[in-house]
């Protein structure tokens, strides 16, 4: 094989590799796309039988996903999901407690469960002050998912699980 043929083959291989890398999605992007599959309205009950509705919608030109929990307790709550660069999926939860915890996601190996863990928060007097500490979203099938919310207050954890079915 001549030198020019080897150079040409090497060049073609490098271009193909670069194109593949450009098309490949990060794990964070895959997780964000998976979350976007929740777009719509969901309804269910809390473990104590209270009705709850959760809606998801794309916003900001598709760069963010907004979730609103409606009818649970006296306050509705908003959560915004977005990418931070190519490798971090983040959420900011606008809580009825008056603070805004930010959490970073990690995905299960099958990509169907996302666990968000506390990074920091605004309007949080101290780390001991009551705030959402972590959230687990399990996408069981296209019409069924669960959300497990954990609130921490002075070292005590309180969990709330929403078992949700697609309404539309």
Residue, then its C-alpha position, 0 to 999 in steps of 0.5 A: x500500500x502506498x503512502x498516499x493511500x494510507x494517508x487517505x485511509x487515515x484521513x477518512x477514518x479520522x473524519x468518520x470518527x469525528x462525525x460519530x463523536x459529534x452525533x453522539x449524545x452525552x448521558x445528560x442529553x439522553x436523560x434530558x430527552x427522556x424527561x421530555x417524554x413526560x410532556x403532558x398532564x399526569x394525575x395520581x394520588x399520594x400514599x395518603x390518598x390525596x389527588x395530585x396533578x403534575x404537568x410537564x411542558x417544554x419552554x425556552x425554545x426546548x432548552x428547559x422543561x417545566x414541571x408543575x405540581x398542582x393541587x398538592x397541599x395549599x401551594x403549587x410548586x414549579x421545577x425547571x429541568x435544563x442542561x448545564x453544558x453538555x454533561x450535567x442535567x440540573x433541576x431547580x425546584x421552586x418550593x413552597x418552603x420559599x427556597x430554591x434547591x438545585x440538584x444534579x441528575x444521575x441516570x440508572x444504567x437503563x436510563x429509566x430512573x433519574x436521581x437528582x441530588x442536592x447541589x446548593x440552593x438560593x434563599x436557604x438560611x442554612x443547610x439545616x433549614x427545611x429544603x428538598x434534598x433529592x428527587x427520584x423520577x422513575x419512568x415505568x412506561x410511556x403512560x406511568x411514572x413515579x416521583x419520590x420527593x425527599x424533604x430534609x429539615x434539621x436532619x429529619x427526612x420526609x418522603x412523598x411519592x406520587x404514582x402518576x398516570x398520563x392524563x393527556 
